[in-house]
Amino acid sequence: MLDLYIGTKCVNLLWKSFELLKGLMCKMNLKKIFKSCLSLVTATALTVTMAGAVVPGDKPETVSAASTATVNLSKTYQYIRGFGGIDLPEWQGYSLSDADLAKAFGNGKDQLGLTVLRVFVNPDKNQWSKGLKTAQYASKAGATLFATPWEPPSNLAEKYSNSNVGKLHLPKQNYGAYAQHLNDFGNYMKQNGAPIYSISVQNEPDFAKEWTYWSPDETTDFLANYGDKITSTRLMSPETFQYGAWGNGRDYYNKVLQNQKAMANCDLFGTHFYGTPRSKMDFPALESCGKEIWMTEVYVPNSEQNSANRWPEAIQVAENIHNGLVVGNMSAYTWWYIKRHYSLLDQTTGAITKRGYMMAQYSKYVRPGYRRTEVTEEPQSNVLVSAYKGDSNKVVIVAINKGTTEVNQQFEISGQTITEAIRYRSSGNENLAESKMSPSGSGFNSQLPANSVSTYVCTISGSHGTTGTGSDGPVVSEPLKPDANGYYYHDTFENGTDSWTERGSVKIQQSGRMPYAGTEALVISERTSAWNGIQKDLPVDTFKPGSKFTFSACVNFLDADVSTEKFSLTLQYKDSSGETKYANIDTKTCTKENYVQLYNPEYQIPAGATAMQLVIESVEGTMNFYVDEVIVAEPNKKIDGPAEVTTTTTTTTVTTTTTTVTTTTTPAPVTTVTTTTTKPANQPIKGDTDSNGSITSVDLIRLMQHIVNKLELSGNDLLSADMDGDGQITVIDVIKLKNLLVA
């Protein structure tokens, strides 16, 4: 009880210090100092916790002795999007060099393996090119980019009434123009080879003395009523300064959760961790809403000069990452400046710092597409453990020993046999030091030096499931089994995109304009290159190299100047050397307004193939196109599709009578005149059930009357009524004609 009393007193003193510093900041206009002080307060609070005190709001932990850190692969949590930071030349006065970019976004020796880049939305669109080089490099390296605005364009903003609260304010009458500004930025980045995954409403609206203040009601209003205007990228919530440690930080998120329209337009949530202790990182209502949460800015524990290599202070970076992932269920963790005197890369030399190595313990090995899985988090005092499912036979475990003495720790992956475990460790005198463990059965034993972080990349003999794509990104699933029809996948797009994602600069969405079957198809639009299409991950546990499958997809296009276009169904994969390869499954010519079936009943998965994606794209054009009824099935499965349409020219020949003219005066030659006239055949127009050359509601009524035996259609009228070309007149034809009329 004495420890608890002392700990509580310390926390109260720290809180009073925090309030004092907060007031000082308001008087001195030194937000940077305040952020540093907040980090110091948080760090001190962590130290108090380590000493045995219980911070109010924390659940007391009882750890009597070392226990096994047991990984349970059957229980998984959030999808991991990645780890990264920002390069902000407008504020830093410098940008990342080519060597810095390689060190930051490469994942080889002496590289950080970052997979997330935060991008500054300059309020002046004429300055957007300043951050383009880094964004293009990161995008090409496979990183996820997201963008953050600090201020709206100057012509849209007004001075905020209370300068102690905010510098600027956006009047509601300018919300539409601001949405256009954000949408334009998304398009600019896409057009310049650096497409962004999402853009947020505002940086730190709750602590905006140096930028733009929004109230929780205002950001919710913007999301609800203007969020759908942003179509060039996904839309992120405002990124609050802290995650509910005090004040109204969580109001920004609760307001969105309570507003159906705002929630529908908000694709993911972002927050900052300044002044946010572990006890305030858990937000059950947000974690259970079905959308990712990203930690989009922080530095810990301070921003003091040349602090990046202080040891063991840097351990707090790893602990903050651990808490964000384990307690906060964050999908992304983003540092502030990538290169600074307190950051991941040294400002002078460009070398990876101790803080950088703390990030690397996660970023190099816990890759995008992994999922956090259950593990004994605190197997003994001062030891924190997290675990992640990777590819089908990979498991990554990260263990932090924040204590001052070395300990021995036993690890186990329940129900699995570990064939290999490689450890990468950073401590006072080590940086990602590599060593092979000696696993036995499902477990292995390892020493954890004082003040160290160890990452274990484990290979298991069986499989825990494999990585495929779900609505929120890759998910871990067991090998697929064919259904009663022999189908592994039957994507109808009636309820969404069926896990197909954008390939390059495109927009994908459901469309009822011209489905092949049912009421919806998938339309792919805003394409800038022929290879821009759609893709879907194929799990290697199901689609094993050497095995055969039937692949089928129906493709169509409507709005284009050409009458035909070739479309391809392709398998993108990596071979045994890690090189990306492309194998054609089928290519066919599509005639405008008529579906074509891409079909291969016996396609064999290439030897050594991994990281497989099924791709649908055009060969040359960039027109919008439609995809429907994608089926992957057992080999030699007959899958009916649209009949191939061939373009032919039909002529009608009319021969005139031969006329002979003879005179009695002067003999004249006999002249025979033959006239041939060619005209197009009388082709029926789909949907024109009264053959008058136009499609109206009358045609729909006639088709419906025919269905219920009130009207008999014949000839071209009957041919026009067969909307899906299957030789039968059914309700499906009615639906297709109705969709055509309302498109």
Buried (B, 14 or more C-beta within 10 A) or exposed (E): EEEEEBBBEBBEEBBEBBEEBBEEBBEEEBBEBBBBBBBBBBBBBBBBBBEEBBBEEBEEEEEEEBBBBBBBBEEBBBBBBBBBBBBBBEEBEEBBEEEBBBBBBBBEEEBBBBBBBBBBBBBEEEEBEBBBBBBBBBBEBEBBBBBBBBBBBEEBBEEBEEEEBBBBBBEEEBBBBBBBBBBBBBBBBBEBBBBBBBBBBBBBBBBBBBBBBBBBEBBBBBBBBBBEBBBBBBBBBBBBBBBBBEBEBBBBBBBBBEBEBBBEBBBBBBBBBBBBBBBBBBBEEBBEBEBBBBBBBBBBBBBBEEBBBBBBBBBBBBBBBBBBBBBBBBBBBBBBBBBBBBBBBBBEEBEBBBBBBBBBBBBBBBBBBBBBBBBBBBBBBBBBBBBBBBBBBBBBBBBBBBBEEEBEBBBBBBEBBBEBBBBBBBBEEBBBEEEEBEBEEBBBBBEBBBBBBBBBBBBBEEBBBBBBBEEBBBBBBEBBEBEEEBBBBBBBBBEEBBBBBBBBBBBBEBBBBBBBBBBBBBBBBBBEEBBBBBBBBBBBBBBEBEEEBBBBBBBBBBEBEEEBBBBBBBBBBBBEEEEEEEBEBBEBBBBBBBBBBBBBBEBEBBEBBEBBBBBBBBEEBBBBBBBBBBBBBBBEBEBEBBEEBEEEEEEEEEEEEEEEEEEEEEEEEEEEEEEEEEEEEEEBBBBBBBBEEEBEEEBBBBBBBBBEEEBEBEEBBBBBBBBBBBEEBEEBBBBBBBBBEEE
